[in-house]
């Protein structure tokens, strides 16, 4: 290695969408990013030859994080503090000029919409680090980040007007029946161009390096989602390649280096979740055990323990009980098509269950892409009423394969259920807490979010009226008793209306595991499907 | 220890229901029991003081099994050979006269109804050791073995005329709302009788010993079940005690000695399954981790690896993915009440799923004990059509709590679904193999048992006719193609009739994931619920 080195130490604190450089001790909000930049001129392959990490300390708390080479003689270390006060760091490197570099910053309380990383709470649910409950109402745009800048902007505008707070998206570009767009930029530099047997060009990647410009772009996209309050459920591997780029068939050592690099760059992004794969079992080039290794490698490498899961094809689950998986991310519609099925996996895994793919609202010929907006909305409600979560997706194609289908490309909303997803999120956030079945395996329609707080969902049933009645059992909360007064609101989950019922109801004595109103009062319901009730105690 | 010893070596080969003693080399059928008896006079506590085991060898195959004290100066070693040929054994003991005792026997091929132990097959199913498929169609009589001899005989007669091939039963007696019978005999000897605060007698057990007479009786009961081709799903612990005998609150070291003694005695019984507990989570005196310890202890102690699971209360599962559990034994009706739910746990655990308690046909006021015969039958079919299994139970009480309720006491059948369970078993055994969903999570009613072999179940639907149609997907078997000819039989699962349809059907070209008949032929169906179709390829 020829080394002509000069070292400039710069610390840049990346506040969302802008950054500044200075030498003074800077302030970083809790859960935002601290970034230190070291300039060191190298002629060799800095990705391969230079190791850099840093230990961050704040009293008795220490984190060791990897640094990374960002191109242009620029080495960076990022850190997400979860504790206020003075943080000091010292670097370790095999390069003298990058080794034993010290600095510090001051971490201040979070403010505004900064609630921190999302973590598991109450076994089956999620909370931000600041304690605010987080109810995942997600959608899917696998390759929005690989589309043109114009489509990306459109996607962000669409997301902004929606209520979604999670987005499934891939690091690697997507090749699929309806998704043929070539990205402008790739995660690896092009080493050469080879010819395929059919005469077409095939890029040969320099897999000993990365393309920093690609990741800088990805970071802007993830930060843009953060600005919208959206968690990036970042898919690290997927099968949609078919030899076009070969990113699904990289050797295991390359995959592990990729994981290390991605975590060094993105670990300090508070709104990142790791989705090890989409449809892992459809990737021909990795074994089941390699998936487990990759998943465990992510959990071991990530010092912050971001949420992590892996997603298979329809009804293909994996060992979600392994500690590396914080929750189950499942593709399967069977658990939400009919009553009583969704909670079964809560019972099995004792972790949050997100049905991340249950089919999509759209007009494709493929059966997974032709649900009505009503049915997509119904599936989301069938999940939440059971104390689980369901991810939305939209697959309308009105022109040809170049049309923007939101599921893969983003773009504009063309469907109807995206609005209902936002309405559902409002209902969830207005509840006294996360939902669970009030009387598990017996009453499949009544969920409880605490003492005296219920949500009943009637699904496709069209009822003329409803006799006030609730089960005695109330999940993990106190059993219902007689003499309890309630108000009731009628929620039309499709028309997005909430209509209060003027009467007050009072529980009679227990009859056959349930309490009716003491005067057997009933309420009139609209003769429509997709009706829910919100029932809240007054005493 | 005062030792006045004399040793008589006797080898008794227990053939079902009778045994003989001799000195010649005996023959034992594969999977039947070899038993060696050693007489040794002891004045101390032989349970506590004497250790005995034996190593059995047949060429390169060796097993080490524990012996046990059977009372009356009698020590026994039992062994179940799984390989024909000459088996030799040598004992190990801390007592000189019991140590280094040698013998041999000849193991011959099984014959008649001896198919060997039931083991896991094809991930989700079961096979006897001889390769014959085993489809669990079980019922429940938790404490039949603690009832009077007359009721026991009645129970065996009832089982004999039924089609059940598995019975859930407890080692310890049962105290419950409707089950107050005092057993004649207990697993431990009575040391003294204490007074409870309320003045009633409470037996104080000698927990350093066992009561061999109790276990001899249990063995006769298990052998009687074996004669009927019934697997004994033997429940080692349960919560139905409430201080009456205290068997639910024994110290952990006593529990572990009990496991060792039970396995020494019963391990060589080919029709025994270990059910570590019924409703484990309702036992107040054991923690979750203690249950896991007990379960792992059974798996480690049992040299034959009998089927093993553990059963919780409604919707309370446990880590069924642990290697000690060969299958999931679940109490929950939610998976079989509606379409699509039952296979979810196959996807999760990748083990056989037995819904061992989904409620019972009966007339109790408790909601778990008041299903109609139709509903009980429906639940069993909902399980099998999804490639899982459902256990039957009957809870009719026509007189008072002394009435024999089959679910706990055995006795006579009073319901209607027990006959349908036998019919279901005939259908299962006539299929070309175990069932699995043909098109998982999409077609929830069609199961496949191989290439060209289907079963469709319509559940509560009452259909006037059915257009011949099958999905292209066929589970793990070959996809269906056009030009395939089929015969169809209409199965009335309630009236237990099988009606062949005279026409032959032939698949047309693929339409929307399915094949219809090339002439769009349909068949008339009886306008009844609980109808199934058996569809078998002719070419």
Contacts between the chains, C-beta under 8 A, distances in Angstrom:
chain1	res1	chain2	res2	distance
A	314	B	440	6.9
A	314	B	441	5.3
A	314	B	442	7.8
A	315	B	343	7.2
A	315	B	347	5.1
A	315	B	440	4.6
A	315	B	441	4.7
A	316	B	347	7.1
A	317	B	347	4.5
A	317	B	348	5.4
A	319	B	321	6.7
A	320	B	348	7.6
A	321	B	319	6.7
A	321	B	321	5.6
A	332	B	344	7.4
A	332	B	347	7.2
A	332	B	441	5.4
A	333	B	441	5.6
A	333	B	442	8.0
A	334	B	340	3.8
A	334	B	341	7.0
A	334	B	343	6.9
A	334	B	344	6.3
A	334	B	440	7.5
A	334	B	441	4.0
A	334	B	444	7.0
A	335	B	340	7.6
A	335	B	341	7.2
A	335	B	344	5.7
A	337	B	339	7.2
A	337	B	340	5.3
A	337	B	444	7.7
A	338	B	338	3.8
A	338	B	339	5.1
A	338	B	340	5.4
A	338	B	341	6.6
A	339	B	337	7.2
A	339	B	338	5.1
A	340	B	334	3.9
A	340	B	335	7.6
A	340	B	337	5.3
A	340	B	338	5.4
A	340	B	341	5.9
A	341	B	334	7.0
A	341	B	335	7.2
A	341	B	338	6.6
A	341	B	340	5.9
A	341	B	341	3.5
A	341	B	344	6.2
A	343	B	315	7.2
A	343	B	334	6.9
A	344	B	332	7.4
A	344	B	334	6.2
A	344	B	335	5.8
A	344	B	341	6.2
A	344	B	344	5.1
A	344	B	345	6.4
A	345	B	344	6.4
A	345	B	348	6.2
A	347	B	315	5.1
A	347	B	316	7.1
A	347	B	317	4.5
A	347	B	332	7.2
A	348	B	317	5.4
A	348	B	320	7.6
A	348	B	345	6.3
A	348	B	348	4.7
A	348	B	349	7.1
A	349	B	348	7.1
A	367	B	442	6.9
A	367	B	512	7.7
A	367	B	513	6.2
A	440	B	314	6.9
A	440	B	315	4.6
A	440	B	334	7.5
A	441	B	314	5.3
A	441	B	315	4.7
A	441	B	332	5.4
A	441	B	333	5.6
A	441	B	334	4.0
A	442	B	314	7.8
A	442	B	333	8.0
A	442	B	367	7.0
A	444	B	334	7.0
A	444	B	337	7.7
A	512	B	367	7.7
A	513	B	367	6.2
